[in-house]
Amino acid sequence: MKLIALVTIIMVFALTLTACSKPTVDSPDTDSYGKTIKPDHNVPEADRD
């Protein structure tokens, strides 16, 4: 019975840490909406297609 209680406490602690941690992905940059990615300037223009 003590083992079940210990495992339950550890699981609740782990879930609490996961829920309260910072998100892994930052929010997207709203200024970049609707803009296309600029082509790589190191690739010759003939080879970009």
N, C-alpha and C positions, 0 to 999 in steps of 0.2 A: 504494500500500500504506500509506503514511503517513496518507493521508486516511481510510482505513477504520479504522485504529488510533485516530486522533484522534476520529472520530465515535463509535466504540465506547466510548472513555473518557468522553466527554461524556454519552453515554446512560446509562452505569453511574452516573456522578456524579449525574445528574438523578434517576434512579430511587432512588438511595440517599437523597437529600434528601427525596424524596416519601415514602418508606417511614418515615423517621425523624422526620418532622414531626408536630406536634400534630394530632390529629383536628379536623376543622372543626366537628363537632357535639358539644356537651357531652352527657353522659349525662342521661337524663331524671330529673326530680325524683321520687324514689320516694315522697315524702310526698303527692303529688297523685294517686296511683293510686286509681281508684274514685270520684273526686269529679267532679261536673259543673261546667261553666263557669257562673259567675253571670251573669244577664242584665244587659245594659247599663242602668244606672239613668237614662241620659239619654233613653231611648226610652219614650214613654208606655206604660203597662201595656196599654192597649187595642190598641196597634200591635205588640206583641211577638210575636204569633203569625204 
